[in-house]
Amino acid sequence: MIRQMQCLRKRKDLAPAEFRAFWNDQEFEDLLSDLVDSLGMIRYEKNLSLQVEATWDIQKMRGTGFPYDGVIEFWFDNAKAVRRTLESENSCTLREGFWAYLETFVDIEQSSFFFTES
């Protein structure tokens, strides 16, 4: 199983509540679902960081940086499925729409994108 991880940070000009509004918007859900269904991915997971005292306590205790504001995982069967998805004609248009939407509330340069294997 291959997963593309997207660890996202909100744009600095947005309040946490504004980020959450974009994150929880039905338009974003529909965009993610369309992306997964159209490109043949297995599934996706979308997780929003909790802005709670326990988070800050762990951060202080471990001396770590600020947590990401949200994480998206796109699941693929294998590396061939990733390649097939990235090379499909439909992929480019769908990914452009996804990136355009992300840029409305995500600081792309401060975010992190990578693949994992399980």
N, C-alpha and C positions, 0 to 999 in steps of 0.2 A: 504494500500500500504506500503510495506517495501522497504527501500533502503539501500544498502550497500554503505557507503561513504568511499572514499579513498582520503585522503588529503595528497598530495605528495610533498616532498622536493627533489630537485635535489641533486645529489652527489656533494660533495664539490670540487672535482677535475674537474668538468665540468663547462664551461662558460655557462651563460644563453642561448646564441645562440646554443650551443651544445644540451642543454636540449630541446629547442624548435625544433631542427632538429629531435631528437628521437620522440618527442611528435607528430609532424606533419607527420611523416613518414607513408607511405601507409602500410608498414608491421604492424605497431601498430594498424592502423585502421582495417586491416583485422583480426588481432588477437582478437581485441575487438568484432568485428562483429561475428566471429566464436564462441567465448565464449558465447555470448548472444544467438545466434541462436541455438547452440548445447545443451545448458543447459536450454533452455526454459524460459529465463528471458524475461521480457516485453520489456525492452529497456535499453540503457545506455546513459549517458550524459558525455561529456568530456569537461572540461573548463580549460583554461590556464590563469594564473594570468597575469594581465597587469603590466608591469614594467614601470609605468608612475608616474609623479610627484604627481598626486592626491592620488595615493596609499600611497606614502611616507608621504604626508601631513596628511592623516587620521591616519596613524600609529603614527606619532609624536604627533598629537593632542590628541589621545586616550591613548597614552602610551602603545601600544600593541607591541607584538613581530613581527618578520618578517612574511609576508604572506606566505602561501604555494605556491609552484610554479605551481601546477595544482591539479584539483579535478576531480575524476571520480565517477559517481553514477551508480550503477547497480540496476535496478528496478525489484521488485518481486510482485506478486499478494498478497501474505500473508506469514505468518511464515511457513506454510506447504510447500509452494513452495521453500522457502529458504532451509529448511531441505532436501527436495527431491533433490534439486540441489547439495547440499553439499555431499549427500550420494550416488549419482549416480556414477557408475564405470567410465564413461566417464569424469566426473568432475575432478577427480584427475589428469589425464593426461593433460587436458586442462589448469587447474589451474597451474600446474608445468611449462608449457610452458609460461604462462602469467607472472608468478613470475620471471622466468629466464630472460625474456625480460625486465621486470621492473628493475631488478637489474643492467642492463647495464647503466641506467641513473638516477635511483631513490635511495636515501638514505633511505632504508626501516626503519631503527631504528629511524630516525628523522621524519618519516611520521606518520600518524594517520589513523586508520581503525576502523569503527564502523557502527552500524545499526541505522536507524531512522524509524519512523512510521508517516504516514500522513493520 
